């Protein structure tokens, strides 16, 4: 019997025979960036080494596990470092019906009565394959997840791939229950169903060695499967609104006063705001009536720092974001997403892309264009300009001496220039050389805390800011001169404070402070993920990090007080993070109404859309959100979005959220058609 159990465990572990080694290549933008090696021992123990680098960062994992006879984990152990350098030490075991687990962010025990599989916090692609196989083998293809929730798996596509050694049939498996969106893994379709690939659209591709040339095809097929799921999400949230549309009895946000105006009736027609009347004025044959019920009516929000995909886009719309500025992406992927949204096939905001340009180096981030000379950068600028882009973003590995000629060429083509500060330079220098905008508060603060030899292509761009900013005197002459420089030039700052709040404040096991206010609305698996910090925050650095964080928030308040233009961006979980960004702006001393103006009018101004949206006025696009409460007084009310209109088309946040497993924040308004 013990021999049969071992054979079953070996088969369900996805191995042809014990003592076998499987090699995988990690690719970023088609280029090798790391590897995974999986070794199956004679006793069925699986040992995995997984490491890769992109953008100067990446995980280093050593994973060991023993499968149980039912294909779940009997024992599991993981050690190493996370993408941002946090120390990892995770373990699980199951014996005599009791599960025990421990990691940097959690520990616990649980009596297990039936089939259940532990979900690693930081597992490798091999661990994901285990989850898929266990769920596929369970009754109804559903299995309990430990520490909580459940997983469901479905084979959604099959494909035949070939190399010099012959052909393989592989299957794409969709796993739900691991977060706000499905997880995907490719398994060999027959036999032991061992791992073949894990494809992250626009990110890392992990694929069996020798089959790297099939990576684009796998991404295409997986993209089609994801699009089918996203269409379902869009259909659940979208509502047809025959025009003219009357939004009755609302309090519009007045951009001039940064406060809510008296109760009004707002008319929409052909995707535009047609008129704004005092509430209760006689209506002339409105085809659709939305009962505002005294709610606040705001212009649609702008998220000015995103890296969009279809799932992110759906969350953006549910969070009231009707325009998103994408700050760097896989260009073909982004164009397909934009086309799907514009065609009405997918739910998402209007996307304004910024052209991403990175320099060639061992630390390069693979996306957009990676260039090796000023001439190649100029060609990239022209590529973006000829496709209607109005801004470029330069990245860490651009050489400092390239900035001025690239910026001059971009300005000659009518494009704004923004980005990270190239390694071995400082933000004051790039502003003088042509930057119109700076991304991220850490890039700004490096101006004061970096050394001449600081290589900001590495994690030093985060750790150094955490270690040294707390000692910075915000009243010192260098700080005052720097802020005056930004104000005099009108240099925009895209601070993305929310991205750094957890990085410098969150101990492992604590809830991400940027997302804590919404944690009880999201699934258990997402809450669990939000309790893990990829940065190494410990007793030795947390006091310095938190002191530095306080200075960063205060610095943003100083920027606003001096007249430096701000925009609201996230680089984090869509929708939810933007709401937190506005709360952090208020913590920095910016009045709530001003924070809303930053997220609406400033967004329109610095995307070139000021004449189209960002305010509530006749003739502008009907990009609007209906909000319970008064966020111009209490900024936290911004989460209570009852309804979203984008170009006059209606979306129910409640329906989108619930399709993603998120509990709603507000009930939708009553909507009636003429004669009802």
N, C-alpha and C positions, 0 to 999 in steps of 0.2 A: 504493500500500500504506500509506504514512504517513497519507493522508487517511482510509482505511478504519479504521485504528487509532484515529485521533482521534474518528471517529464512534462507534466502539465504546466508547471511554472516556467520551464524553459521555453515551451511553445508560446505561452502568453507573453513572455518577455520579448518576443519578436526575434528569436535567434534561430538560425538554421541548425547549429550544433554548439555545444559548449566548447570553450577555448577559441572562439572566433573573434576577430577584430574587424570593426567597421569604421571606415574613415569618411568624414564629411568635410566639405569646404564651406567656409562662410564667405559670402560675397556682399559687397556694397557697390551698387551701381555697376555690377558685372565684374568687379575687380576683387581678387582674393584679399580678405582682411582678417582671416583667422581660420580656426579649424575646430572640429569636434572629433574625438576618438572614443569609440565605445568598445569595451572589451568584456566578453562574456567568460566568466570563470567556469571551471569544471563543476562547481557546486551550484551554478546558476546565478552567482553574484554578478551584478552588472557594474562596471566601473566606467565613468565618463569623465573626460577632460574637455572643457569647453572654454574657448577664449577668442575674443576678437577685438579689434579697435576701429573706431570711426570717430572723427572729430576729436582726436586726442583722448578718447575715453572708451571704456568697454569693460565687460565682466571677465573675471578669471575664476572658473568654477571647477571644483573636483567633487564629483558626485558618486556615491556608492549606494546601491540598493539591492535587496533580495526580494524577488517577486514571490507572492503567495500562490497557491495552487489555482486560485480563482482570478489571477492576473492583477491583483491589487498589490500594494506595497506591504511586505511583511516587516522589513526594516528599511530605513532610508537615512542617509547622511549626506550633508553637503557642507563643504568648506570653501572659502575663497574670499573674493572681493566683488562688490557690486559694480555697476557701471560707473558710479561716482566715487568709488573707493571705500564704501562701508564694509567693515569686517563681517563675514557671514559664517555662521556655525549653526546649522539646522539639523535636527534629528527627529526620527519617528520610529516607533516600533509597536507591533500589535501582538499581544500574547494573552492567552486565556480569556479572550473576549474583551480585553481592555486595550484601548489605544492611548498612547502617550506621545506627546510631541513637544518640541522646544525649539525656539529660534530666538534671534535677537529681539524680535517684536512680539513674541507670544509664547505661552506655554500652557499645557493643560492635559487632562485625562478625560476619557469618555468610555462608558460601557457600550460596546458595539454588538448589536443583536443579529444583524444581517450583513449582506455584502455592502462594503463601503470602502472608498479609496481616499487616502490622504492626498491633499493638494499642496505640493511644495510652494513656499513663498517665492523662492528664486530658482525654480527648477530649470534644467536644460531642455532643449528640444526632445531629448530622449525621454525625459519625464513626461512631456506632453503626449508623446506617443503612447506611453503607458496609460495615461488617463483616457485617451481615445479608445484603446483596445478594451479596457475594463468596462467602459460604458457601452460599447458596441456588443459586448458579450452578455450584458445584464438583461434581465427581463424588461421588455419595452425599451431597450437601449437607454435605460436611465438607472443611475446608481447614486447612492448617497455619497456626499462629499464630506470629508473630515478636514477641518473642525465643524463645518456646517454647510447647509444648502444641498444641492444635488446637481449632478452633471447629466446632460443628455447628449448623445452623439448620433450623427446621421452621415452616411456616405452620400455625398451630393453629386460627385462627378467621378468619372474614370477616364484614364488616359493611358496609351501605350507609348513608352519611350524606349530608345535604343542607343547602345553604344557599341564599341567594337566587339564586346563580349556577348552581345545578343540583346533581345528586347525584354522589357519588364512592363507588366501591367500595374499601374499605381492608382490609388483612390484618394480623393480629397475628402477628408472628414471634418465636419463642422461640429464643434463642441460648444454648447451653451451652458451657462452657469458659472463661468469663470470671471465674469465682469459685465460691463455695460454693453459689450459687443461680443459676438461669437469669437472663439479661438479656432484656428485652422491648422491642420497638419496633414501631410501626405504620407500614406502608408503603402507598402506593397499590397496589392489587392488580394493576393491569395496566400495560402500557407500561414506562416507565422505573423504576417502583417507587420513586419518590422518597419522602423522609421525609414522613409525615403527622403523627405524634405520638410522643412518649415519655411514658408514664404511670408515675409512681412512686406506688404506693398509700400514701396518707397524706403524700405529699411533693409535689415539684414536678411539674406537668403541663405539658409543652411540646406545643403543638398549633397546626396551621396557622391563621393568622389568619382570622377569619370563621366558624370552626367551634368556637369556645370552648364553646358550649352543649352540644356532644356529649361534653365531657370526662367527665361522670359516667357516661355510657353506655359509653364506652371503658373506664373504670375497672371497671365492673361486669363486662363481658365478659372483660377481662383477669383479674379476680379469679376468675371461674369457671374459667379455664384454669389459673391457679396452683393453685387448690384441687384440681383433678384431679391435678396433679403431687404435691401434698402428701399426698393420700390414698395415693398409691403409696409415698411415703416412710414414712408411718405403718404401712401394711400390712407393709412389710419389717421393721420393728422390733418390732411388737406380737406378743405371744404369749399364747395362752389358757392360764390356770392354774386348772383345776378345783380347788375347795376341799374340805376344808381343805388348806392349804399348809404344809409343813414346810420351813424353811430350816435345814439341818443343819450343826452344827459351825461356828459363826461367833463372832466376838468383838464383842459389841454395844458401841457407844459409850455410856458412862455419863455423862449430862449433869451429874450431881452432882459427879463427880470429874474431869470433862473428860479421861477416859482410857478405854481399852478395858477391858471387863470380861472375866472368864474365859470360856473356850469355852462356848457355849450353843446350844440348839436353840430356834428361834423359830417359833411357830405363828401362822398367819394364817387368818381366816375371815370371809367376807362383807365384805371390804375393810378389816378391822380387825386389829390385833394382838390375838391371843386369849390367848397365854400365852408365857412365857419360862422354859424349863427348863434345868437343867445339861445339857451335851452328853452324848449317849448315853443319855438317859432313854428308857424304852419309849414308842414312838409308837403312837397309837390311830387306825388307819385314815386316815392322811393320803392324800389323793387325788393330790397333787403333791409331789414332793420335790426341793428345790433343794440341791445339794451345795455347801455353803459352803467346804469345804476349808481352814478356818482363816482365811478372809478377815475383814476388818473389816466390820461392819454399822453403818452410820450412818443417822441420820434423813435424809430427803430435804433437800436444800439449798434455801435461799431466796435468790433474786436480788432484792434490794430496790430496784433502780433499772433498769427496762427500759422500752423503747418497743416493744412486741411486734408482730411479724407472723408469718405462718405458718412461714417459713423459720427465723426466729430461735427460734420455739417448739420446732421439732424439734431444733435444736442445744442448746437449754436442757435438754431431757429427756435427750439423750445425755450431757450434762455433769453429770447428777445433780441438776438443778434440778427439783424437783417442785412448787414454788410460786414464782410470779413476781409481783412487785408492779409493775404498769404505772404509770409516773409521768407520763403525758401522751400522748394519742393522738387520732386521729380517732375520735370516740365511736361512730358507727355501725360503722366498720371493726372496732373493738375488740370490740364486742358480737357481731358475726358470728364473729370468731375464737374468742371464749370459748364461744359456742354450739357451734361445730364441735368444739372440744376436749372439752367436756362430753358431747357426743353420741357421742364415740368415733370421729368421722370423721377427725380430725386428731391427730397426735402432738404433745403439748405439755404444759407444766406447768399446774397450776391457777392461774388468773390472778386476782389481787386488784387491782382498779383504784383509782387515786387520781384524783380529779376535777380536771382542769386548768383554771385560770382565769388568763387573761392580760388586761392592760390594752390599750386601743386606743392605738396610737402608730405613727409611721412605722417603728419597729423591732419591731413585734409579731410574735411567733411565732404562726402560724395553726394552731390545733388546739384541741380542747375548746371553751371559751367565751372569746371576746374581748369585754370589757365596757368601757363608757364611763362607768360610775358605780357607786357603792356599791350602789345599788338593783338594778342589773343583776347585780352580783356576788352579792348575796343571793339573787336568783332562781336563779342558777347553782348556788349551794350547795343550795338546795331541790331543784333538778332532780337533783342527785347523791344527796342524802339519800333521796329518794323512790325511787331505784333501787338502794338497798342499799350505796352507797359509804360508806366509813367514814373517808375522809381526803380533803382537798383539797390541791392544790399551787398556790401563787401564783407568778407569774412576773415577769420583769424590768420590764415596763411598768405593773404595778400602782402607783398613786401611793402614796407613803409614808404619807400621811394616811388612806388607805383601809384599811390593814392592821388596825388595832385594831377598827373596826366589823365588818369581814368576819370576823375571827377570833372575835369575840364571837358573831356569828350562827352560825358553823359549830359552835362549842362548844355553843351552845344546841340545835343539832340533833344533837348527839352525834358530830360529826366531828372528827378530829384535823386540825391545820393545819401545813403544811410548805411548803417551796419554796425558790426563789431569793430573794435579798434584792433588793427593788425598787431601781431606779436612784435614786441620791442619798440612800440610806439605808444603814444598816449592820446587821450581823447582831445585834449587842448590842441595838439598838433593837427589831428585830422579835421577838426572843426575849421582851423585856419586854412587847411589845404582843400576844403570844399565839401565836407559833410554838411548836409542840411538837417540831419537827424541822427540821434544816437540810440542804439538799442540796449536795454538792460541796465539796471542800476549798478550791477557789479562792474560793467565796462566803464561807467562813469567814475566810480569810486577808485578804480585802478589808477586814475590820473594822479591820485595823492598818495597811494600806498605801494605802488610798484617800484621796482628798482630797474636800473638800466639793463640788467641781464634777466629780467622776468620774462619767461616764455609763456605767454597767455594762451598758447595753443594747448597747454596741459591743464590739469585740474588746479594749477596754481591760480587761475583766474577766479576760482571760487574760494579756495582755502586762504589765500593771501588776504582777500577782502574780509573774510571772516575773522582772521587773526588780528588785523591791524586797524580796521576802520574805527573801532571803538575808541581809539586814542586820538582820532582826528578832531581838531578844534574847528568847529564850523564857523566860528567868528574870526578865524585867522585871515590874514590878507590874501594868501594864495587862494583860499576858498572863495572869498568875496570877489577877487579878480576873475576867477573862473566863471562864476555865476554871471557876473557882469558881461563877460565875453559872450556867453550863450544868449543872454537877453538882447544884447546889441545886435547880434546876427540873426535873431529869431530862430535859433537852432532848436528843433523839436526834441523832446526827450520821451522815449517810449520805455518807461521804467520797469514794467512787468514785475512789480513788487511781489505779487502773489506767488510767483515762481520761486522766490528766494525765502519766503516766510518759513516754509518747512525746512528748507536747506539749513538755515541757521538757528532754528528754534526747536525742532522736533526730535525728541528722544525716541529710540526704537520702542514700539508698542503704544506710543501716544498717537492720537488722531492727528493727521495733517491739519494744522491750524487754518490753512487756507480753505479747507473743505469741511471743517468740523460742523458748520452750521447746517449742512445738508446731509450729513452722514446717515441720519436715521431715515432718509428717504430712499437710499440706494440699497441694492442687494447686499447680502452678507459678504459675498466674495469681494465686492468692491470696497466695502468698509474695511475688510481685512487688508486689502492691498494698500489702502490709505494709512494704515498704521505702521508702514515700513518706510524708512528714510534711506534713500540710496547714498546719502552723504554720511561720513563717519562723524557723528555727533556723540561725544562722550563726556565723562566727568572732567577730562583734562582741557576741553576746549569750549564747552557750552557757555560758560560765563563770558568769555571773550566774544564768541559768536553772537550771543544775544545783545551784548553791548554794541557790537557793530551793526546789528540789525536795527536797533533803535536809531542809530545815527543815519542809516540809509533812509528810513521813513522820514526823519526830521529834515534830511537834505532835500527830499522831494517837496516838502512844505516850503523850504527856502526858495526852491526853484519857482514854484507857483507865485509866491509873494513878490519875487523879483520880476515877474512878467515873462518867464521862460515858458514857451508853449509846451503843454503836456498832451499826450494822447493816452488812451486806455487800451492796453494789450495784455495778453495772458501768457502765451507759450505754455499752456497748461490745460487741464480738463475743461472742455468747451462749456460756455454758458456759466457754469457754477463759478469758475475762476474769475470771470469778468466781474461778476457781482462782488466778489471779494476784493478785486482790485479797486473798485469804487469805495468800498468800506475803508480800505487802507489809505486811499487818498483823503478821505474824511479824517481818519486818525492823524494824518500828516498836517491837519489844520485847514484843509480845503472845505468850504461849506458844501453840504449835500447838493444843493442846486447847481453849484459850480462843477461838482463832479459829474453830474448828469450832462451838463453842457460840454464837458471834455469828451464824454462818451458818445456824444451826438454831433454837435456842431463842429467840434475840432476834428472828429473823425471824417466828416464830410469835407472840411476845408483841406485836410492834408492827404486826401485821396483824389482831389480834383472834382469832388461831387457837391460842392457847396451850393451850386445853383439847382441841384436836383433833389437833395434830401438833407436831413440833419435838423430840420425845423418843421413846425406845423403851420403851413401857410398855403393858400390856394395856388395851384399850379405845380407844386412839388409832388414827388412820388408819394404814393400812399404807403409809406413804410412806417408803421405805427405799432405800438404795443399798449395794451390795456392792462393796468396794474391795480391790484388791490392796495389801498393805503395811499400814502403821500411820500414817495421816495425823495422829493425835494426837501422834505423836513427830516425824514428818517430813512437814510439811504438803504438800510437793510430791507425795506419794503420792496426793493427792486427785484427780489427773488419771487415775489407773488404775482407772476405774470399770468393773466387769465386768457389773453388772446393775442395773436400776432397777425399783422397784415403786412405782406410784402408785395408792393406793387398792386395793392388792392385785393390780392388773393389771401384767403383766410386759412389760418392754421391754429389747431388746438394744442397748446403745450401739454395739457393733461393727456391727450391721446398719444402724442409722441413719447412722452415720458413713460406711460404705462406699457407701450409696446417695447420699451427698452428695460422694463422691470423697475422703473423709478416711480415712487409714490408722488402724486401730483402736489403742487404747491398752492394752487388756486382752482376754483371751479370755473368752467367757461361761462360766458354770458349767454343769455337767452337770445336766439336769433330766429327771426320770423320772416317769411316771404310775404309779398303784397297780398292782401286779402285774407291772411290767416290771423 
